[in-house]
Every structure is written in structure tokens, then in C-alpha cells.
């Protein structure tokens, strides 16, 4: 039970990676704050976790983020771990992105984590301990489309390093994970008219599959734990080998993979 008595605040925890991360932390004894702009979804997840609370929050609003932090502290006490997981990802070609879509992606995926970090850091510094985890993306490390979202995630990676460097002397660690394709509810609309999309996407990955929310949750709980006590400022890819090489390109050049006989 690595997190007994600790308080974990997770934004965007009403579904997908955030919800599964909440369950993983709770299974190891943590007090959980399910924060999401979708209040019914947050409540549904919180109801499934013993002792968890749901807090509605629009992370693009500094006052709403402050209220989220205040409610968490009022209910559980000090915040030990913040997981910045809320995101916005607009579809469409770059030249077709509207100013509203660009602002939405950057406000939720980058400005929101900045606000949340600013709100929790004073308490962490005062206690000389704390962990901030940012859910970035492989989109912040290479080009996979979704330009506004990708730019925000690249900024989040930079923010991770900045916070780690500046607040490490105060006992605060800050790390990020960079997931690849994760089979969450966000793919449901695409799969309605393209049921095989994730099967096709899996061919990009050396490990032969897309990720599951628990793959990312496992990495986050590790980085939050004492097992990672001398790790800060890193970006941990959780992407089945996607960034190691272009598998589809390799097969195009070299032909089908050789059959390995046992």
C-alpha cells in the first residue's frame, strides 16, 4: 500500500486514463479527488471508489482550479500528488482550426496544468514534499497531427522540466508520461463509423497493440511512489515502442517480417 493516507487530485478523471489512474491509486490506500468538467461522470467514478470525492472543475479557469484545490484540502487535508490529466484535442486539418479550437486545446492541455501547479505548489513547498505528474503525449515529442493539442503537450513537457528544476530543492518532484494511442472512450465516436481503426493503428506499434488506460496508470503510480524518489524532470514514453522506430516504414522498405520458427 504505497499511498496509504495520501491525497491524490486527478483532473480529467471522469473517464479513460484519469478514471483508471484514480482506481489504481485508491487500491493502494490513497484518498482520491475525481476532478472533471463533466460533473455527472466525475460523480459516477467517485461512487465506484470507496471514500473518493467528485469535484467539478474547468481547468482553464484559475478561480475554478483554486476552488478545486480548496475543496480537496478542506475534505482530505494536504495534497500529496497532483495528476494533470485533463486535455482537449480538436480534430481537423491545421489550416481549418478555428481560434476557439486552438485556444481550447491550449487552455485545457497546458494553461490548466499551469494553474493547478501554481495552486498546489505553495503547500508542497511548505511541507517540503509533493509530486506533480503531467499526462503529456507522444504528440509533444513527434508529429502525429492535432497541431494545437500537440503544441500544448510539447509545452507541458517543458513545464514539467521547469517545475522539476525550480522546485526540486524544496522536495517537490515533477515528471510526465507521454502516452501513445490509448483505447479510451475518446475513440468511441471514430469507431462508430470506422470499427477497425485501432486494429490498423496497432500496426504502427512494435509491441503489436494500442495501449490501455492501465498501462498509463501503472506508469503514473510508479512515478508518484517512493520507488521513483530520485526521478524528476523526466518524460516517460508509454507507447509500445512507437517512438523507437517507424514500423510501417521499415516494413515498406524491407518487406514483410521474417517468420520465426520455434
ABEGO torsion letter per residue (X at the ends): XAABGBBBBBBGAABEAAAAAAAAAAAAGBBBBBBBABAAAAAAAAAABBGBBBBBBBAABAAAAAAAAAAAAAAAEBBABBBBABBBBBBEBAAABBAAAAAAAAAAAAAAAAAAAAAAAAAAAAAGBEBBBBBBBAAAABBAEGAAAAAAAAAAAAAAAAAAAAAAAAGBBBBBBBBBBBBBAAAAAAAAABAAAAAAAAAABAAGBBBBAAAAAAAAAAAABAAAAABBGBBBBBAGGAAAEBAAAAAAAAEBBBBBBX
